[in-house]
Each structure stands twice: as C-alpha cells, then as structure tokens.
Amino acid sequence: MLTANIFSRLTFRRLSLLLNVVFFIVFQFILTGCQPQILQAETARSQWVVSTLSDPKTFNYAFNQEFPHVFLFTAEGLTSLNAMTTEIEPALAESWEISNDQKRIVFTLRENLKWSDGKPLTADDVVFTYRDIIANPAIPTDWKDSFKVGKSGTFPQVNKIDDRRVEFLLPEPFAPFLSATTGGATNQVGILPKHALYKSLTTKDSEGKPQFLSMWGTNTDPSQIIVNGPYKIASYTPGQRVIFQRNPYYWRKDSQGNQLPYIERVVWQIIESTDTAILQFRSRGLDSVEVSPENFSLLKREEKRGRFTVYNGGPRFTQTFISFNLNKGRRQNGTVVDPIKSRWFNTLEFRQAIAYAIDRQTMLNNTFRGVGTIQNSPIFPQSPYYLSPEEGLKTYEYDQDQARNLLLKAGFKYNPKGQLLDADGNRVRFSLITNAENRTRVAMGAQIRQDLSRIGIQVDFNPINFNTLVDRLSNSLDWECHLLGFVSGTVEPHDGANIWLPDGGLHTFNQKPLAGQEPLVGWEIADWEAEIGRLYIQGSQEFDEARREEIYAETQRIAQEYLPFIYLVNPLSIAAIRDRIQGVKYSALGSLSGTLWNKYELKVTE
C-alpha cells in the first residue's frame, strides 16, 4: 500500500512535469504563431514592424495599381508632399524654375545623388523615366494619365541640360504638373534607374514585347531591385513578410548631418485579416496598425497600459463605394457582362435606386460605430475643390419607396413574392465582390445585400482574395458589382485622372483593355462619362483657382447624378502607434495605411 502511494505520487509528479512542458511548448508556439514578425528581436532593436493585408503584386513601380505598396518605402520623385502642410517640397530635385508662360519647368537635382547600388543618379534617369517609360506607347503605366496634356493627350518633352538639370517643355500650361512629380509617398511618379532597366526596354521577348513588361516582378531577387528611397528590399517571403533594409545611399540627412533614415529595418508583415493584425498589435508583435472603427474603443482604453498612442487624422483620403460594370464591350469568346444584366446596370434609374436603397447612416452607426462620415463626393472634404451637399451636391438619403418608384419608372416590376423582375420577366440578381481580408468591407457588403433584398433584389455576396479581385477588374473584366475603395495621396483632383479619363488605367466601371490585352468590340463611352473626362482635362489647363473650383464642382455634380460609383462611408484615419516609435507626424493625408509619410525621420527608443 505504501509502495503504491509512493508510485502514485511519483507518477503524478512526472505527469504534472510533462503537462507543464507540453503547456510551455504550446504556449511558445502560440506566441510565435501570433507574432511571426518578431524576427531576431534581440539583435534588431532598430526595427519597425507594420502590416499589410496582401502580398505585393509588383516590384516595378511603373506597373503599380495597389495601395499600400512597397514603393512607399523604396521610391522618391523629383518632389515630395508634406502631409502636414500639403505643400510640395524638394526631394530628388533641390529646386525648380517655372517660366512665366507656365510651359517650361527646369528641375535641378541635388548633388551626388546615388542609387541603392551606389551608382550615380543623374538627369539621365529622369529623362529615362519620363520619356522612355511614361511616354512610351508600349509601356502600360498608370503614370501616363497624370502627364497627358490637353485634349490631344500630348506628353511633355523632356530634355537633359546637364547631369543635374532637366527641362520639361509643355505644349500648353498644365496646372497639376508639380503634384504628379511627388514620388513614392503619394503614388505619383518615382524616378527609375536607367542603368538597371534601359536594356529591358530595347530587348524584346518571344512575343515581340519589351522585356521591361516582365521586369522586377515579385519573384525577382531583391538584391536586383535598385531604388532611391529611404529603404531597399532585403527579402520577400510570400504570404509572410517583406523586409526593408536601410538604404545607405539615401540622400536625406538630419540637421546634424546624420544619415537618414534612423531606423535600420522595417518588417512589413502580410496579415490577411484586420482582426489578426489587431491581435498582433495588442500582443506587441506590431509597432503600428490602422485602427478600424470596431476596434477603436478597445484600443483607446488600452493606450496607457499598452504604451501606445491612438492618432486621429480626420476623414481618410479614401473613396469607399460600390460600382457596377458598365462595360458594353465584347471579346471574341463572348461578352464581358451578361447582356441582360448590362442593360440593368446601364439604366440610370437602376443605379439611382440602388443608391437610395442603401442605408448608409445605419452602416455608419453599426459597421463604423459612428467613427466616420457619410460620403457623397469623389473629392475629399479637405480639398479646396470639394463640393459639399450644402453647396448643391446631390445626395441619396435612405428612401426605399423612392428606390421602388425609380425601378417601376424604368420598367421593372414585382412578382407576387415581392421579387424584382425586369420588363422581360428576368429576376434581378447580381453578384457583389469585395476583398475578403478587409473585415469592415465584408460587413458593409452583408448590409448591402440585406438592404437590397428589401426592394426585391437578390445579391450574391462573394468576398474573395484581393489579388483575384484586382485581376478581375484590370484583366479579365469578369465582374458585375464590386465594393472597393480608392486611395489618394494629395488634395489635387487631377490625382484621380486615371479614374475619370475614359482611357485611364483605373477607369474600372468601364475599363478599356490595357496595352497588350485582347481588344473589346463595341466598347462605348457614355456622354456623361466623356464630359467628366473633358472637364478633368479643362481643369488641368486652368490656373485661376476660382475657375478650377467650379470645373471640379461640375465633375462632382455629374458623378453624383450618373453614379458610376455609389459612395458609402468615409472612415476616420486612425492609427495606433507604439510610443517607442518617435518622431510621428500624423495626418490623414500622411497616414499611408499605417506606413507614415515621414518614415525617414522616425526613431525607435527602447
């Protein structure tokens, strides 16, 4: 009996020890699983860890169509935008001169500029970027839309004066020119290295296309990516992270002459869920994170204990909307959009009815917890060109009776079950897609499905992977309705030219095939669509500010009347940033999805 008791106690102790060991291992696994981004934390103290929802799609800035993107860390332009003052400031160019007739601009580069491989950055690189890439008809870059001057869409002539000076000769005055040169921090033109990329422009692939079209994809060895920004790409692990290393040849220095940036390494964690990102931030795995409305109160309560600060920069520089595919074009193997549904989508009363049927105030109250504003315009309230509802901008207050009346007026009808049918008896039903990684958009889509069911429309809501969604919008064009957002980096309306010009690279609601893609037969441009494009050209030619305001006011009136985008709710720009990150200058304009516009002067303190 005594022996049995001793054995029992020994067995219990061993079992307890074993359980403790297992618990410790599991606990460590959970911690490292929740915080995979803590990479060699003991040896990399000068490190800033931030997150993004999806993998980068390119390392070639000329082909970027996403936000946020790696070029926020790696690229600079001739100028930069101060996110606190909204002023355009010198960057790679230390100064510029504009002629009295506004048709000649001469930039002077800083002395001794270098690329991340140590090679000189000169006027040759500027000419290469603007003349050989942007003005090259064989290169389908969205940068083109920012530099097409006048009705003819002529590009500026670019000439090298000497190694440090470049002149741009414009066919006519072009008001947004400087804004378009502001580089990686605003999604505008960043200078690319001629010595690394010129050969790829002159060398053809097996299809006779420039090899440049396939240069610097995300499968490229990061050591081959030559940049001029504060950081260069050190490594990329798909589905996990991009690591940026300090660029030793970056031009900026502080007032004491110390090389910038201060932080040695940035870890950009790829976390395909906003909820998971918040969990990692709360467990100290991230140094900064965008705060969604549903997490605002929680993080605000934890500020002191968690040793971080919640910054509120006001309304985000984003447009959140649903949009119908208005493309009437056809491919050889069939139409882009089902012709029956295309007729619905291209009926103005249908789009207006949808706008009236969505309860945006409830969306603001519930999904956004009141942390935002209802959106009615493609131009941001902070912009001097914004037209408010009080100034006459059309709005669509929640009114399902008005929605039904518009549908009946357009020839739709209801069956005894309350289901909406078109004039031919077809049930009105369409698919709505959004990016599944964004919890807020998924919640918005669920409400839209419910709201539209109340007027007899069946919405098949299908959140999908962001990369798949982008491919549908820009390549296959195979979609019916999407819920997405655009991000801007400036208060200049022409920053949206690639959205509003009919041949723009982000004219998603009626997308023209990009260079090299199969052409569309029967692609049409509506009169109102062409008029917005015409006004954007006219606005770019106007230097009188009062007149510019009126031109862009008219673009907003047309957009709200014809609804290529049905705007929803604009959240506030809120971020939580660890107090160990010093030097933060936070604004909605400079939040850049948590990557912060002044990253080159941030410091880490322990």
Secondary structure, DSSP 8 states (H G I E B T S, - for coil): -HHHHHHHHHHHHHHHHHHHHHHHHHHHHHHHHH-TT--STTT--SEEEEEESS--S-S-GGG---SS-THHHH---SEEE-TTT--EEESSEEEEEE-TTS-EEEEEE-TT-B-TTS-B--HHHHHIIIIIIIT-TTS--TTHHHH-BTTTTB--EEEEEETTEEEEE-SS--TTTGGGG--GGGTS-----HHHHHHHHH-B-TTS-BGGGGTT-TTS-GGG----SSEEEEEEETTTEEEEEE-TT---B-TT--BS-S-SEEEEEE-S-HHHHHHHHHTTS-SEEE--HHHHHHHHHHHHHHTEEEEEEEE-SEEEEEEE-----EETTEESS-HHHHHHHT-HHHHHHHHHHS-HHHHHHHTSTT-EEE---SS-TTSTT---GGGT-------HHHHHHHHHHTT-EE-TTS-EE-TTS-B-EEEEEEETT-HHHHHHHHHHHHHHHTTT-EEEEEEE-HHHHHHIIIII---SEEEEEEE-SSS-GGGGHHHHSTT-TT-GGG----TTS---BT----HHHHHHHHHHHHHHH---HHHHHHHHHHHHHHHHHH-SSEE-EEEEEEEEEETTEE-----TTT-GGGT-TTGGG-EE--
